Amino acid sequence: MYIDVHTHKKGSSADIKIINIQVMSGNTDTINGQQHISLGLHPWSIKNNQESKALENLTNQLAMPNVFALGEVGLDRSINTPFETQKKIFAQQLDLANKFSKPVIIHSVRSYSDLLEIKKNYPQQLWIIHDFNGNLQIANQLIACLCTLSFGAKLFQTNSKAYKVFLSIPDDHFLLETDDQAKYDIQNIYQQAAKLKNIPLDVLQQSLKSNFEKIFGAV
């Protein structure tokens, strides 16, 4: 079994895939047409005077049974949107995740320390850190507060932090994803992950199925 925990590609070849949809579109037909989706307001999509409508849409749609997670949502210090505004919208969405008992798929750019501080307010909430690319110290701190790290194409980049961290983290604290890149499908990423962990592919598949079920329930 191949599980793609975060993809923007409807054509992902995974057996189970969580397709990301941005709530700003408010497209319930798209939501109804997918088996598993994540739904949220990405920090890149925050627009002046439009957040209230987006959050209203999100509130109305999170209860749908095929919305498996809130996301991707989070913080990004590389964009012009004021960081305090990002934090406010992020917290409002985390509150909704609590209300609807949804795991959260997190986007983070140069903001891992901010995430760790915010996580203190949501100690039991399950977070998936999408496309993790921090150092081992940050990885261990996130894992210690109920975060699962998700890896993708950076497992092929030997000079990336993700590549180096992946070799050291426990097998029960990560998932795999394709995100929006086109070069690798989920099978390629599983094969690379098994190679780096030096374990058979079927052992990795069983481990990741267990990791997924701890967050989302039996599949």
Residue pairs with C-beta under 8 A, 6 or more apart in sequence:
1 15
1 16
1 205
1 209
1 219
2 13
2 14
2 15
2 16
2 186
2 187
2 190
2 205
3 14
3 15
3 16
3 17
3 175
3 176
3 186
3 208
3 209
3 212
3 219
4 12
4 14
4 16
4 17
4 18
4 176
4 177
4 178
4 186
5 18
5 105
5 128
5 150
5 175
5 176
5 177
5 212
6 18
6 20
6 38
6 71
6 72
6 105
6 128
6 130
6 131
6 150
6 152
6 177
6 178
6 179
7 14
7 17
7 18
7 19
7 20
7 177
7 178
7 179
7 180
7 186
8 19
8 20
8 179
8 180
9 19
9 178
9 180
9 182
10 19
10 34
12 19
12 178
12 185
12 186
13 185
13 186
13 187
14 178
14 186
16 36
16 212
16 219
17 36
17 186
18 36
18 37
18 38
18 68
18 69
18 105
19 34
19 36
19 37
19 38
20 37
20 38
20 39
20 71
20 72
20 105
21 27
21 30
21 31
21 34
21 37
21 38
21 39
22 39
22 40
22 41
22 42
22 45
23 39
23 40
23 41
23 54
23 55
23 57
23 58
23 61
24 41
24 45
24 47
24 50
24 54
24 57
26 53
26 54
26 57
28 61
31 37
31 39
31 61
31 64
31 66
31 67
32 64
32 66
34 66
35 66
36 66
36 68
37 66
37 67
37 68
38 67
38 68
38 69
38 70
38 71
38 72
38 105
39 58
39 61
39 62
39 67
39 69
39 70
39 71
40 58
40 70
40 71
40 72
40 73
40 93
40 105
41 51
41 54
41 55
41 58
41 73
41 89
41 93
42 72
42 73
42 74
42 107
43 73
43 74
43 75
43 76
43 79
43 81
43 86
43 89
43 90
43 107
44 76
44 79
44 81
45 54
46 81
46 85
46 86
46 89
51 89
55 89
55 92
55 93
55 96
58 70
58 93
58 96
59 96
61 67
62 70
62 96
62 97
62 99
62 100
62 102
63 100
67 102
68 102
68 103
68 216
69 102
69 103
69 104
69 105
69 128
69 216
70 93
70 94
70 96
70 97
70 100
70 102
70 103
70 104
70 105
71 104
71 105
71 106
71 107
71 128
71 130
72 105
72 106
72 107
72 130
73 89
73 90
73 93
73 94
73 104
73 105
73 106
73 107
74 90
74 106
74 107
74 108
74 111
74 115
75 83
75 86
75 87
75 90
75 107
75 108
75 109
75 111
75 114
75 115
76 86
76 107
76 108
76 109
76 110
76 111
77 83
77 109
77 110
77 111
78 109
78 110
79 109
87 114
87 118
90 118
91 118
91 121
93 104
94 104
94 118
94 121
94 122
94 125
96 102
97 103
97 104
97 122
97 125
98 122
98 125
103 125
103 126
103 127
103 128
103 215
103 216
104 125
104 126
104 127
104 128
105 127
105 128
105 130
105 150
106 115
106 127
106 128
106 129
106 130
106 147
107 130
107 131
108 115
108 129
108 130
112 134
112 138
112 142
113 138
115 127
115 129
115 142
116 138
116 141
116 142
116 145
119 125
119 127
119 142
119 145
119 146
119 147
120 145
123 145
123 146
124 146
125 146
126 146
126 147
126 148
126 215
127 142
127 146
127 147
127 148
128 147
128 148
128 149
128 150
128 175
128 215
129 142
129 147
129 148
129 149
129 150
130 150
130 177
130 179
131 150
131 151
131 152
131 154
131 162
131 177
131 179
132 139
132 142
132 149
132 150
132 151
132 162
132 165
133 154
133 160
133 161
133 162
134 142
134 161
134 165
135 161
135 165
136 164
136 165
136 168
136 169
139 149
139 165
139 168
139 169
140 169
142 149
143 149
143 169
143 170
143 173
148 173
148 174
148 175
148 211
148 215
149 165
149 169
149 173
149 174
149 175
150 174
150 175
150 176
150 177
151 162
151 166
151 174
151 175
151 176
151 177
151 189
151 193
152 176
152 177
152 178
152 179
152 181
152 184
152 189
153 178
153 179
153 181
153 183
153 184
153 189
154 160
154 162
154 163
155 162
155 163
155 166
155 189
155 192
155 193
155 196
156 163
156 184
156 192
157 163
163 196
166 174
166 193
166 196
166 197
167 196
167 197
171 197
171 199
171 204
171 207
172 207
172 210
172 211
173 211
174 208
174 211
175 208
175 211
175 212
176 186
176 189
176 190
176 193
176 208
177 186
177 189
178 184
178 185
178 186
178 189
184 192
190 201
190 204
190 205
190 208
191 201
193 204
194 200
194 201
194 203
194 204
197 204
209 219
212 219
213 219
